[in-house]
Amino acid sequence: MPNHYLKGAVAYPEEFAQKYREKGYWIGQNLSEFLHVSAEKFPNNIAIYCGDQTISYQQLNIAVDACATRLSKYGLQAGDQAVVQLPNHHAFYIVFFALIRLGILPIMSLSAHRFSEVNSFFKQTQACAYFCADFGAQKFDYRALARQCQDANPSLKHIFILGDAAEFESISALYDFDTQPPDKYVASQASSADQVAFLQLSGGSTGIPKLIPRTHDDYLYSVRESAKICELNQTSRLLMVLPVAHNFSMSSAGALGIFYVGGAVVLGTDPSPETSFALIRKYQVTDACLVPALVHPWIEKAARDQDDILSTLHCLQVGGARLADVVATRLIDEFKVSLQQVFGMAEGLVNYTRFDMNKAQIIYTQGLKISEDDEILVLDDEDRPVAQGAIGHLLTRGPYTIRGYYQAEEHNARSFTQDGFYRTGDLVRILDDGCIVVEGRSKEQINRGGEKIATEEVEQALITHPQVKLVALVAMPDELLGEKSCAFVSWQTQHDDPSEIRRSLMLRQYLKDYGLAQYKIPDSIQFIEHFPYTAFGKIDKKTLIKQL
């Protein structure tokens, strides 16, 4: 381990690092150089569409240089850390690359995070800077949040605001797109490629997000390979309506994959189909990425308007959670979508369905791993390998999967094996063709009197009912059995709908006819109009459980 490796982060063992270099996975390029290369190769290509503003690669690189130079005048320097909580705006990419160029570690907060999460990031890292907007959704005032964090964290010295800065510094004053002589810009102080570049956030469903140290080498390897798998090129235009800081949005293949090939990111602040479809038409978008919760409103509007817009896309990626088989089928058959399923995690491992796969593979699996050196184990509760095709716990290690969370020694002892395999918490099975099928999360498995219920299986069955729009199965406590199951259902209403009691009986009979074992049929079914979501766009099952 290099003696300057980030304290509190776990480095790759040298024998693995050497192997990944020898195989050409790690090429010794940092993220600052990555942007420089794209700016030199594609200077006049449009990199970002943001509202009415277009930014070329040359302009983006100039703005990053200007931003890094002006930030350095505030005393920010290599080794510092900064929380970045910016919306879908071009300023996010400028600030991110400027911090990288200065050797400062960005901590990738999401707009939905509030004091509990953001304050924890400052406590864990002693970050000295905070970048955020003035207002967010429902007029949430991030400047008030900044004041709270500043009062609670003496380390926080610099606050930069996108929009009305009030008493703080303005982000828009940090950069412009005018070329300056090279000696006017601060020299790059970016860390070397084998060092930690930034801290991403875990997307788990429990507690405060853990911090994930990603190196330049490992992250850019996944970006380059993802761009190839996703068949991106200079003509690609990726609609970005998911949070820009999310790992899916950044690297699968995401904005960085687009920047690698010289394509364009089309930024949208509203994922509604009305806004998104308008952006697709205006900018001739070729690719889009969604989480499953956003797919339903998109296809319902397309069906209602008899709009073939989804068929015009080169690819619609769906990731972040398992896409229901029936929805995948509908996308392909009814809407003629070129669908790509993505199963990955901010900790590393990413799987994609490929464009040359058959229809069954694209609908019913989450595809193949990126690298031949993505090592995958599927184990039972006693850490023994399961039979081929059986469901088990997914463990992995590889050239872009971390070896430990940041400053989390106790948690790392539980989440990583002694030989470096990461316990993902996912329940999966591996088919004979190598494709992975996600069956749920181990912590979401319901133990009903000793009978194990995989929530994913029941949810997949329920969503096939023509009037079920969205569903989530959770555990509820029971004195006799320990746990019972409760299904929360969003129902497509019709004028002649029966009562909720009769609906529940109908759904139970539907599941029986579907072929589910009796113990897997939900003990309770509750109908709700709107589901709660986590900051990562997943259904918030913890909030649902509180409603029981």
Beta strands, then each sheet from edge to edge (+ up, - down):
strand 1: 46-50
strand 2: 53-56
strand 3: 81-85
strand 4: 105-108
strand 5: 129-133
strand 6: 158-162
strand 7: 169-170
strand 8: 196-201
strand 9: 211-215
strand 10: 237-240
strand 11: 264-267
strand 12: 287-290
strand 13: 315-318
strand 14: 339-345
strand 15: 348-352
strand 16: 368-369
strand 17: 375-379
strand 18: 392-397
strand 19: 422-430
strand 20: 436-441
strand 21: 446-448
strand 22: 451-453
strand 23: 468-478
strand 24: 482-491
strand 25: 524-527
sheet 1: 2+ 1- 11- 10- 12- 13- 14- 15+ 16-
sheet 2: 4+ 3+ 5+ 6+ 7+
sheet 3: 8+ 9-
sheet 4: 17+ 18- 19+ 20-
sheet 5: 21+ 22-
sheet 6: 23+ 24- 25-
end
